[in-house]
């Protein structure tokens, strides 16, 4: 029953079946391969399954300071003390990877093939973690501005998002969604941690923001704390 709950409910809830349709750009993510994709799935099956089987608090889906890794996935996460192909439970030394917000599968399914997308990540958190789906975009809204091919320099995703939000018709929803997604901006489109944006002149990542209720965020750890501060809503 626990296995069915994980592989059916959890994968449907988190839209993890969509991972098979994502094909990260090999020129940008040369170290990505299908083995990483399968490891993302196995990690969440084992992680969520352990919570169900041990009758742990559902909030551990957000807060747990452990996960399940093999050597390949550990190296993908920048963890060097896991050896071999066998998955095993690992206590995380860094809080950033705690819970579902630090899982590569969740981070990749909310990204494009070539970049992160804070809008999709923010909407995903609203719908799947808070139960408050964002409103549909207004008709004829302008597309998100991509960096022109051959441009001398590239704006960060945050900078392009800010210009997109200049439209008052867009700002209402984006003011709620964007801080949630931007808090995860230290994770790239395949779930690797980064301190700098190599696509925009190697500038430092800015994952700061402010929730609609005024709570300031300085990245994923603040976002996680904000989610568990309202446990009934997540539950």
C-alpha positions as CSV (number, residue, x, y, z in Angstrom):
1,X,0.0,0.0,0.0
2,X,2.8,2.4,0.8
3,X,4.5,1.7,-2.6
4,X,1.2,2.3,-4.4
5,X,0.6,5.5,-2.5
6,X,4.1,6.8,-3.4
7,X,4.2,5.7,-7.1
8,X,0.7,6.7,-7.8
9,X,-0.4,9.6,-5.5
10,X,3.0,11.2,-4.9
11,X,4.0,11.0,-8.6
12,X,0.7,12.4,-9.7
13,X,0.7,15.1,-7.0
14,X,4.2,16.3,-7.8
15,X,3.7,15.8,-11.6
16,X,6.9,13.6,-11.6
17,X,5.7,11.6,-14.6
18,X,6.4,14.7,-16.7
19,X,10.1,14.2,-16.0
20,X,10.2,11.8,-19.0
21,X,9.2,14.7,-21.3
22,X,12.1,17.0,-20.2
23,X,15.3,16.8,-22.3
24,X,17.8,19.2,-20.8
25,X,20.0,21.0,-23.3
26,X,23.2,19.0,-23.6
27,X,25.3,22.0,-24.5
28,X,24.4,23.7,-21.2
29,X,24.1,20.6,-19.0
30,X,26.8,18.3,-20.5
31,X,26.9,16.2,-17.3
32,X,23.2,15.3,-17.4
33,X,22.2,11.8,-18.5
34,X,19.2,9.5,-18.2
35,X,20.8,7.8,-15.3
36,X,20.4,11.0,-13.3
37,X,16.7,11.1,-14.3
38,X,16.1,7.6,-13.0
39,X,18.0,8.5,-9.8
40,X,15.7,11.5,-9.3
41,X,12.7,9.2,-9.4
42,X,14.2,6.5,-7.2
43,X,15.2,9.1,-4.6
44,X,11.6,10.4,-4.2
45,X,10.2,6.9,-4.2
46,X,12.5,5.9,-1.3
47,X,12.2,9.2,0.5
48,X,8.4,9.5,0.4
49,X,8.0,5.8,1.0
50,X,10.1,6.0,4.1
51,X,7.8,8.7,5.5
52,X,4.7,6.6,4.8
53,X,6.1,3.3,6.0
54,X,7.3,4.9,9.3
55,X,4.1,6.8,9.8
56,X,6.1,10.0,10.2
57,X,4.7,13.5,10.1
58,X,3.6,14.6,6.7
59,X,5.6,17.8,7.3
60,X,8.8,15.7,6.9
61,X,8.1,15.9,3.2
62,X,9.2,19.5,3.5
63,X,11.6,19.4,6.5
64,X,13.4,16.1,6.5
65,X,17.2,16.4,6.8
66,X,17.8,13.1,5.1
67,X,17.3,11.6,1.7
68,X,18.3,8.5,-0.3
69,X,21.3,8.6,-2.5
70,X,23.7,6.5,-4.6
71,X,27.1,7.7,-5.6
72,X,26.0,9.2,-9.0
73,X,23.2,11.3,-7.4
74,X,25.3,12.3,-4.5
75,X,27.9,13.7,-6.8
76,X,25.2,15.5,-8.7
77,X,24.3,17.1,-5.4
78,X,27.9,17.9,-4.6
79,X,28.1,15.2,-1.8
80,X,31.3,13.2,-2.0
81,X,31.1,10.6,0.8
82,X,28.6,8.2,-0.8
83,X,30.1,5.3,-2.8
84,X,28.5,2.7,-5.1
85,X,25.3,2.2,-7.0
86,X,23.2,1.1,-4.0
87,X,20.8,3.7,-2.7
88,X,21.0,4.3,1.1
89,X,19.6,6.8,3.6
90,X,22.0,9.7,4.0
91,X,21.7,12.5,6.6
92,X,22.2,15.8,4.8
93,X,24.9,18.2,6.0
94,X,23.4,21.1,4.2
95,X,19.9,22.4,5.0
96,X,19.4,23.5,1.4
97,X,18.6,19.9,0.3
98,X,16.1,19.2,3.0
99,X,12.7,17.9,2.0
100,X,11.1,18.1,-1.4
101,X,12.3,21.6,-2.2
102,X,15.8,20.2,-2.5
103,X,15.0,17.2,-4.6
104,X,16.3,17.2,-8.2
105,X,13.1,15.7,-9.6
106,X,11.0,18.5,-8.2
107,X,13.5,21.1,-9.4
108,X,13.8,19.7,-12.9
109,X,10.1,19.2,-13.5
110,X,9.6,22.9,-12.8
111,X,12.3,24.1,-15.2
112,X,12.7,24.4,-18.9
113,X,15.3,22.4,-20.9
114,X,17.7,25.4,-21.0
115,X,17.0,27.4,-17.8
116,X,15.1,27.8,-14.6
117,X,11.7,29.3,-14.6
118,X,10.7,31.0,-11.3
119,X,7.1,31.5,-12.6
120,X,6.5,27.8,-13.0
121,X,8.3,27.0,-9.7
122,X,6.2,29.6,-7.9
123,X,2.9,28.4,-9.4
124,X,3.9,24.8,-8.6
125,X,4.4,25.6,-5.0
126,X,1.1,27.6,-4.8
127,X,-0.9,24.7,-6.3
128,X,0.8,21.6,-4.9
129,X,2.1,22.9,-1.5
130,X,-0.4,25.6,-0.6
131,X,-3.5,24.5,-2.4
132,X,-4.0,28.0,-3.9
133,X,-3.6,27.7,-7.7
134,X,-2.6,31.0,-9.4
135,X,-5.1,32.7,-11.7
136,X,-4.8,32.1,-15.4
137,X,-2.7,34.8,-17.3
138,X,-4.7,37.6,-19.0
139,X,-5.3,37.3,-22.7
140,X,-2.6,38.6,-25.1
141,X,0.0,38.8,-22.4
142,X,3.5,39.3,-23.8
143,X,5.8,36.2,-23.7
144,X,8.6,36.1,-21.2
145,X,11.6,37.9,-22.7
146,X,14.3,35.4,-23.7
147,X,17.9,36.4,-24.3
148,X,18.4,37.1,-28.0
149,X,20.8,34.7,-29.7
150,X,24.2,36.3,-30.1
151,X,23.6,39.0,-27.5
152,X,26.7,40.5,-26.1
153,X,25.5,39.9,-22.5
154,X,22.6,38.1,-21.0
155,X,20.2,39.4,-18.3
156,X,19.5,37.1,-15.4
157,X,16.2,35.4,-15.2
158,X,15.3,37.7,-12.3
159,X,16.1,40.8,-14.4
160,X,14.0,39.6,-17.3
161,X,11.2,38.7,-15.0
162,X,11.2,42.2,-13.5
163,X,10.8,43.7,-16.9
164,X,7.9,41.3,-17.7
165,X,6.2,42.3,-14.5
166,X,6.1,46.0,-15.5
167,X,2.7,45.2,-17.1
168,X,0.2,46.0,-14.3
169,X,-2.1,43.2,-15.6
170,X,0.7,40.7,-14.9
171,X,2.1,42.1,-11.6
172,X,-0.8,41.0,-9.4
173,X,-0.2,37.3,-9.8
174,X,3.6,37.6,-10.3
175,X,4.0,39.5,-7.0
176,X,2.7,36.3,-5.3
177,X,4.3,33.6,-7.5
178,X,7.7,35.0,-8.3
179,X,9.2,35.2,-4.7
180,X,8.4,31.5,-4.2
181,X,10.1,30.5,-7.4
182,X,13.0,32.9,-7.0
183,X,13.8,31.5,-3.6
184,X,14.8,28.3,-5.5
185,X,17.0,30.1,-8.0
186,X,20.2,28.7,-6.5
187,X,19.2,25.4,-8.0
188,X,19.7,25.2,-11.7
189,X,17.4,23.5,-14.2
190,X,18.7,20.0,-13.4
191,X,18.7,20.5,-9.6
192,X,22.4,21.3,-9.2
193,X,23.3,23.9,-6.6
194,X,25.0,27.1,-7.9
195,X,26.1,30.3,-6.3
196,X,26.6,32.2,-9.6
197,X,24.6,32.4,-12.8
198,X,26.9,31.2,-15.6
199,X,24.4,32.2,-18.2
200,X,24.5,35.9,-17.2
201,X,28.1,36.8,-16.8
202,X,28.7,34.6,-13.8
203,X,26.9,37.1,-11.5
204,X,26.0,36.0,-8.0
205,X,22.5,34.4,-7.7
206,X,19.9,36.6,-6.0
207,X,17.3,34.3,-4.4
208,X,15.8,37.0,-2.2
209,X,12.2,38.2,-2.2
210,X,9.2,38.9,-0.1
211,X,6.0,36.8,0.4
212,X,2.6,38.4,-0.1
213,X,2.2,38.7,3.7
214,X,5.5,40.7,4.0
215,X,7.7,37.8,5.1
216,X,11.2,38.3,3.7
217,X,13.0,35.4,2.0
218,X,16.7,35.0,1.4
219,X,16.5,31.6,-0.4
220,X,15.2,28.1,-0.1
221,X,15.7,27.7,3.7
222,X,13.5,30.8,4.4
223,X,10.9,29.5,2.0
224,X,10.8,26.1,3.7
225,X,10.4,27.8,7.1
226,X,7.5,29.9,5.7
227,X,5.7,26.8,4.4
228,X,5.9,24.9,7.8
229,X,4.9,28.1,9.6
230,X,1.4,27.4,8.2
231,X,1.3,23.6,8.5
232,X,-2.5,23.2,8.2
233,X,-2.4,24.7,4.8
234,X,0.2,22.2,3.5
235,X,-1.5,19.3,5.2
